Amino acid sequence: MAEYIVSARKYRPARFTEMVGQEQVAVTLKNAIRTGHLAHSFLFCGPRGVGKTTAARILAKTINCEDITADFEACGKCQSCVSFQQNASFNIHELDAASNNSVEDIRSLVEQVRFPPQSGKYKIYIIDEVHMLSAGAFNAFLKTLEEPPSYCKFILATTEKHKILPTILSRCQIFDFRRIGIDTIVKHLQHICEVEKIEAEDDALHIIAQKADGGMRDALSMFDRLSGFSENKLTYASVLENLNVLDYDYFFKVTDSLLTENLSNILQLFDQILKKGFEGDDFILGLCEHFRNLLFCKDANTLTLMELSDNLKQKYAEQSSLASADFTVNCLNLGNQCDLQYKQSKNKRLTVELTLIKMCYVNAVISVEADTSKKKTSDVKTDNGQRTTDTSNEKAIVDQRPLTIEKPKVKVAVVNEPPATPNDKPATRNPQPTTISKSKKLLTLDSLNDVDDSSTQKLLQEEVEEKYQGEVLLLNKENILQLWNEYAANVPEGKKGLRIGFANYMPELDETSLNKIYLKVQSNVQKTQFDEVRLGIQNFISKRVGAEITFEVIADKKVESGSKPYTPKEKFERLMEKNPSIKKMQQQFGLELDYD
């Protein structure tokens, strides 16, 4: 019985042209051999199983080949090539730095470097997992790595480049190996199936390639195990069973139930998944990936980003035509939130089930929001006071729906208004609290502070004008104070410092300019605080007085420069002045004060 050789060794590339997924490295190395510009030390970096050690062996064999081919590949027939293939070469040495990482091991290597090769051009040292060397070993290796003999070449390989000393990195020519693409792995597995006469479904090979996560060695190891289990016949079902991968069909069924709002079926499917041994976070991550693929199917430009088989792409395209972009994006956002909350949750199953319940009613919430937005935007007054329907902005407003599910309507508090005078026109507004769709930006006085876009600014100004029915106030001291208090009443509760500032300071009219208002504060910190809302105050007052005014915040330098830091004793005395009970507590408990 012939000795069994695993596919990772049996189909290991022996030439540059056979390297899979690392064509950029192969071309660079061949060009270096062709031009004779070979560095004395190389560093191959990248994830596991992508071909770093294989590339090092091919390079070592090629530069020592006695009869190199016209395309600068090793001939495989000369004495040097044959001895290397039989692991009997005296010129090419492989060292595992994981088990030979001491200073003595490196010193022994440096001693060997002193002797030239008995045959061949170069003496080559391949050091794998070089990041495992100790700091002392790295330092002992520095001088030799920087100025080795002309007949010596070093090829280092590592999966963790960041652990290597910068002094080592600066002495090497660095090659970054990338993860191998899913399509590339599938093509290589199909080639092996043809050679080994193994029947394999394309979907099964795609699952193996996805599970390998860019590593060809991992893919070949799984391929060997699965082909042995299924007696040289790889099916989609057998691969799912052995690799413990959740079937795509579950995600398609869950999405179909979400679109039809069949909540009971969704919860039953989730229960089946848990009984199969899958965790809730595995399911929610797979479902998010499913929604991502559905979204990508809607655009031909993003369709290429889906690394799936043709059969699966067809199924995704069919379901994508049934699911709207709004539904997909909202569900994707809910799934992402569930993934973030899953680890902190005590009842993990309930967390996933609650997310599925929210997803089930996404379409219903979107429909309510759309209807509310249409009603709000279509009810427009004409010049003669009658109402007409305007659908020109319908699409724009629907497109502004948020990604998270919110209640379709929220109430907006009405700003306190001054009492009506006998000359005021009768109010035409509905006295009930106004309800608007969340798809439209809610109007608050504080929202004027963050307006940069001219169109948005115009919209907010129109709503302010509608709120106060075009009432215009005279620009005088009394009205300025009234508007100041109106604005202060709508400052959010969370901005306590700003609310205190509104209570402590009052604006004044500039005598030199009729349209200028200024506010004096006592420090630059307070100035910065008011500068954040300066634009909002300015716009609010301008609209109410019917004229463009300028609002400026000034730090009173006299007060600021005259102040000085309190000493600990002064601080305590000030506290006792404001709160006499502190002094009483000191006397009652006999506390001694340490001002240092």
Secondary structure, DSSP 8 states (H G I E B T S, - for coil): ------HHHHT---SGGG-SS-HHHHHHHHHHHHHT---SEEEEE-STTSSHHHHHHHHHHHHT-SS--TTS---S-SHHHHHHHTT--SSEEEEETTTS-SHHHHHHHHHHHTS--SSSS-EEEEEESGGGS-HHHHHHHHHHHHS--TTEEEEEEES-GGGS-HHHHTTSEEEE-----HHHHHHHHHHHHHHHT-EE-HHHHHHHHHHHTT-HHHHHHHHHHHHHHTTSEE-HHHHHHHHT---HHHHHHHHHHHHTT-HHHHHHHHHHHHHTT--HHHHHHHHHHHHHHHHHTT-TTTGGG----HHHHHHHHHHHTTS-HHHHHHHHHHHHHHHHHHTT-SSHHHHHHHHHHHHHTHHHHHHHHHHHHHHHHH-EE-TTS-EE---TTHHHHHTT--SS---SEEEE---------TTS----S-SS-EEEETTS----GGGGGG--SHHHHHHHHHHHHHHTTT-----SHHHHHHHHHHHHHTS-TT-HHHHHHHHH---EE-TT-TTEEEEEESSHHHHHHHHHHHHHHHHHHHHHHTS--EEEEEE-HHHHHH-----HHHHHHHHHHH-HHHHHHHHHHT------
